[in-house]
């Protein structure tokens, strides 16, 4: 018993000292799915060293051979019943899908099913048996020290998740969760958890602030405090992970690490999903990556790695359901980024950083009178050269307030070196990572620019553009006043 305890303590200590990693899930519900060699080329180009597959596709595993990329493979839910009811079937599965590829392909984990407790209740009773049978086959092949076995859970298995210290697993699943956690503990495995702050935010009906879901900085008085532990939570992600730790502790399991197997934010949604935007997706995933890679851990377990797989590599246009279901990807099928992550100082993974390639544009929904007042200020007291907007000049068309305001806002923003508070204009302007240049009109920061400030404007951003608010350091309400006083008052406020 003493030796077992020592081994468990060593395992926990090792997990605490190891650096966390960022991985990526690779779904295949694409009408133009790239070939395995193209997928691997993208992974290499982006320095992605950890991936999760939802199956054991032979061509994909062969393409991953000798790359060193750590691969989590999966037992699909439709194969779970057969494996969970037969040791021989499980052994054959391991022979066919694992032994045929290792060691050339660096398979490091097997995810047995996915969210079985919440999506496949008829298979739940044999879930642990399936995991044990897979583990036995790995032991027989001397691979149990190289490949861990676990199963991903939806965070919805946790009830009463805030405050985290009061969280517990749905008690009706105790006959499954207790032996499952015993298995994870005895094999040195980890709890796989899918964490989606996007859904927690949407389903909270305004209780959860958007900034809290997106990892944006919060003043201390806005942080969520667990009244039992007095731990402060600055983001939903940490709160959910700690809720899982506390739920395991409630069942007397205190030494099982957690790996988040899915987390992300959709970049596009329908009219009922207004917060599924490029900017929010960019903000969430950029902040998530920084949060994971700095090894901060969570308030309950500071410094203990919470490695995370982003959902997901590609937008999947064949996925059924709402528009957002098809738009969780970091890349289009062509390999072009859906948006460029802001990852300065976060290592090399996915670090095509274009923090300086940002633009200031007029919001689609802005009031035209407020836009006109802001445009007047920018071209006057703001000292923006607006001559390119005159008739006959390259940036005259489209002749609209929103297009001309976009040019003026962006030029001012770059004149001010993109400083905080210089892209707001009383809320009618927003930051975008999508270059709004068109035709001969090249914006400051555009790859086609020939100088610091260019004579260019752009079409108004579409609903698919990356748009976010830029918190202004200049408080003013002049735009709510009449146009007669507007320009006079704005001169004092913007400068």
N, C-alpha and C positions, 0 to 999 in steps of 0.2 A: 504493500500500500504506500509506503514511504517513497519507494522508487518511482511509482506511478505519479505521485504528487510532484516529485522533483522534475520528472519529464514534462509535466503539465506546466509547471512554473517556468521551465526553460523555454517551452514553446511560446508562452505568453511574452516572456522577455524578448525572444527573438522577433516576434511580430511587432513589438514596440520599437525595436531598434532598426528594423528594415525601413527603407524609404518607401513611401507610397508610390504607386504608379497610376498613370492614366491609360486606359485601354479603350477600344472602340468595338461596338457590336456591328456585325455585318449581316444585314438582312438582304434578301434576294427577290423581294416582290417588286421587281422593276421590269418594265416592258423592254428595256434595252440594257439588261444587266451586263456589265463589263465582264470580259473573260477573266478566269483566275489569274493569268499572268498580268493582266492590266490592273487587277485589284492589288496584287502584291507590289507592282511597280508604284502604285499610289501610296501604299503603306510605307514603302522604303523612302519615297520622296518626302513624306511627312514625318519620318522617323518614328512611326508608330510601332511599338515593340510588344504590345499586348492586344490580342483580339479575342473576341468571342463569336463562335459560329453557332447557328441554331440547329446544326445537323453535323454529319461527318462526310460531307461531299468529297468524294475521292479526288476529283480534279483539283479542288481547292487545296486539299491537304498535300497533294503532290507539288503544287505550285509553291507552297510554303516551306517545302523541304530545303534544308541547308540555309535558311534565312536567319535562323536564331530567334525568330518571332515567337513569343509564348502564346500558345493557342489553347483556349478553352473550347472543347467540343461539347455537343449536347446529344442526349437521348431524346428525340422528339416525343411529344406526349402520345402520339398514336402508336408508339412502340413500347410504351411503358407497361401496359398490362402483360404482354408476353414476357418481358424481362423480369417483371416482379413476381411472376408465377413459376418461373423455371430457372434454376441455377445454370442448366446447360445452355438455355437460350442466351442468358447473360454472358456466359463464357464465349459462346460463338460470336456475340456482338463485339466483345473486346478483341477477339482474334481478328475479326474482319475489319474493324474500324480503328483499332489502336495498334495492335502488334504489326499490322501491315505498313504502318507509317513511322513508328518510332524506331530508332532515335533520330532519323533524318529530319522528321518534323517534330518540333519541340512542343509536344502536347503536355500541358502542365495541369489541366483540370478537366473533369467531366461533370457537366451539369445534367443531372438526371431529371428530365422533365422541366417544365416551367410553370410556376405559379399553380401547381397542381391542387393545392388545398382550396383555392378560390375559383378555379376554372374547370377542374376535372374531378369532381367529388367521388365518382365511382372508382377512380384509380388511387385515391388518397390512402385507403387501407393497405395497399401493397407498395406504397412509395418507399418506405424504409427497407422493405425486403429487396426491392430493386437496387437500392443503393448498396446494400450488403452483398448482394450477388455480384455486382460490378466490382466492388472492393475485393471480394474473394478471388475473382479472376485476375485482378491486378497483382494480388499477393502471390498467386501461383506463377505469375510471370516475372516476379521480382521488380515490379513497377510501382508498388504501393508507396515507395519513398519519393518517387518522382512525380506522381500524378495523384492529385487529391480528388475526392468525390464529394459532391454536395448537391443542392437543389435550390434554385432561385425562388424566393417568396415575394409576393406582393406585400407592400407595407400595410395593406388593409387587414392583414392577419393580426395587427396590433390594435387593441382597443384602448380607448381613453388615453390617446397618445400625448396629450398635453394637460398638465405638466408631465414631462418624460418620466419623472420618478413614480408616477402613478400608473404607468403603462403596463399592460399585460396582454398575452396572447389570448385569442378567443378560446375560452375554456373548453368548448366542445371539441377542440382539436388536441386536447392534452394527451389522449391515448396515442396520438401520432407524434406530436411535438416532443414529448419527453423522450421516447426512444430515438427520435431523430437527433435531438441534441446530444444524447449519450453517444450516438454514432459519431457525430462531428467531433466530440471531445476525445473519444478513444482513438480516433484515427488522425488527430492533429489537423483536422479540416477547419473550415470557416463557414459561417452563416452567409449565404448569398441573399442579398436583399435588393429589391427594385425600389428606388426612391424617386418619386416624381412630385417635387414641390409645385409644378404647374397645376396638377390636378387638385392638390390640397388648396392652392390659392383660389382656383376657379370654384371649387365646391364650398368654400368658406363663406360665400355670399358677402364679401367685403370685410370679414373679420380679420383675415390675414392681409396685411399691407403688401403691395406689389414689391416694394423695396426689400422687405423681409424675405420674400420668396426668391429674389434675384441676387442675394448676397450684397446688395448695396449697403454702404455704410449707414449706420443708424446712430443717432445721439443716444447716450446712455439711458435717458429717460424713456426711450422708445423700445429698448431691448425687452424681450420677453424673459421674465424671471420665474424660475421654478420655485414656488413658495416653500417647498419641502427641503430642497437642497441649497437654495439661494444661488444656484448656477444661472448665469446670464446667457441667453441665446440670441445671437445676432442674425440667424438665418434658419429657414425651415429645414434644410438638409441636415444640419447638426441635431436639431431637435428630434427628427425622425430616427436617425441612427442611434441616438442616446435612448430613445423610447424602446428600441429593439434590445439594447444592452440591459435596460432595466427590466424588460419583459423576460429576458433570459434569466436574469438574477432572481426574479420572482419564482422561477422554477428551480432555483439553486444551481444555475450554471453561470459562473462568473469569469470564465477564462476562454471563451470562444470568440475569436476575432470576427469582424464583419468585413465583407467585401461587397461593395455596391455594384451589382451586375448590370443595372440599367439606371441611367439618369440623363435628363436632357430637357429641352424646351422646344416646342414647335415654332417654326419661322413663318408660318402662314396658317390662317384659319378662315372660316366663313364668318358671316355677319354676327353669329352668336359667340364668336371666339375673338373678341377685339384685342386681347393681349397675346395672341399668337402672332408675333411680329418678328421681322428680321432683327430688329434692335434688341428686343427682349431675349431672343434666342442667343444672339451674340453675347449679350451681357451675362446671361446665366452661365453659358458654357465657358466663357472666358474666366469669369469669377470662380466657377467650380474648379477649373483646371488649376488656377493659382492656389485655391484653398487646399486642394488635395496635395499638390506637389510641395507646398511649404511645410508639410508634416505637422500642421498645427494639431490635428486630431479633433476631438470634440470636447465640450466642457466636462463631461464625465470622465473621459479618457484622454486628457491632453497629451500630445506627443505620440499617440498610438496611431499608426497609419490606417487610413480608410481608403484603400485603393478603389478606383471607380472606373467603370466602363461607360463611356458616353453612348447614348442611344440617339443617333447611330451614324454609320459612315455615309450612306447614301439616302437621299429622298426616295421613298418607295411609292411610285405612282399607282401601283396595282393594289395597294392595301385598301380594303373596304372601310366604310365609315365616314366620319366627318373629314373635311378638308385637312384639318391638322394632322390626322393620322398619316397622311402621305408626305408630311413636311417636317420630319424630325432630323433630317440628314445634315451632315456638315458639307457634303459635296453632291453635285448633280452627277448623273451617270457618266457624263463626259469627263469627270474629274475636275471640273471647274468648281471652286468653292461657292457654296450658297451665300456665305458671308465670310469675311476675314476676321479671325479671332484676334483679340488684343492680348498678347501674351508676353510683353516685354518683361524680362527677368524671370520667366517661368520655365527655363530650360529650353530644349530644342523640340520637344514633341509638339506637332501642329503649330510650330512657331513661325508661320509666314505672317509676321507682324506688320501691319500697316497702320499702326496707331497714328502716324502722322498723315495718313491719307484719309482724312475725314473732311466732310463738307458741311456747310450750314445752309439749310434749305427752308423754304416757307412750308408750313404745315398745310396739308390738303384741306383740313376742316377749319382753317382760320377765317375769322370774319374779314370780309374784303375791306371794310373801312379801317380796321386795325392794321391790316397789311399795308394799306395805302399810307397811313400815318407813319408806320415804321419805315417804309420805303422813302418817304419824304425826309425823314430824319437821317437815314443812312446816306442819302445823296446830298444832304445839306450839312448839318452839324457833324455827322459821322465821317465827313471828308472822303467818301467813296467817289471815285471817278465814274460817273454813270453815263458818260458820253457813248459807250458802246451800245446803249439802249435806245439811242436816237434812231429815227426812221432812216433806213438805208444802211445802217451799220449791221455787222454780222449777228448781233445779239438782239436785234429789234424784235424778231419773231421767235416764239409766239408773242404777240402783242397782248399780254395779259398781266394783271397786277401780280398774280402768284409767280409767274415766270420772271418778271423784272425784279420782284422782291427777293427771289431766290438768288439772283446774281448779286444784288446789293448786299444781302445778308452774308453771303459766302465771302465776298471781297472784304467786307469789314472784319469778319471772323479771322481771315488770314492776315489782314493788316495788323490785327491785335495778337498775332502769333498763336491763335487758337486757345487763348487763355480762358480759364473757367469764367463763366458768366458773360462771354462775348457772343454767345449764340442762344439768345432767348427772345429779345424784343417783345417783352411782356407776354411770352408764351406762344407767339405766333411763329416762332422759328424752332428748328430742331436739328440735331446732329444726324448725319447719315454716313455710312461707310461705302455707299454706292455712288460712284462717280456720275453726277448728273449732267456731264458735258454732252453736247450733241453737235453734230456737224462741225462747223468751224469755231464754235464757241467752246473753248477749253477752260475748265475751272482751275483755280489755284489748287495745287496738289495733284492735279491730273497727270497721268504719265505722258500725256501729249502736250503739256505746258512747256512754253519756251522761256518763261520768265516767272518771277515770283507771283506777280499779279497779271492775270490775262484778261483780255477783253472778251469775256464770254459769259453767257448765262446758260440756262438749261430749262428744259421742260419741267413742269411741276412734278414732284415725285409721285410715282404711282402708289397704289395701296400696298404694293409689294416691296417698296423701298424700305431701307433701314432707317427708321425715324425714332428719335428719342429726345426727351427734353434735356436741355443743358441748364443746370441750375444757375440762375443769374445772381451775381453779387450786387446787382443794382436794383434796388426796390423802387418801383414806380407804378403809378396808376394813371398816367397821363392819357393813355390810349382810351380810357373809358370816358374821357371828357370830349367836348365838341371839337371838331376839326379846327375851329378858329383858334382855340388855345393849344391844340395838340403840339404843333411844331415848336411853339415858344417854350412849352414846358419840357418837351423832350430834349431840347438842347442842354438843359441843366441836368437832366437825369442820366443820359447815356454817357456823358463825358466824365 
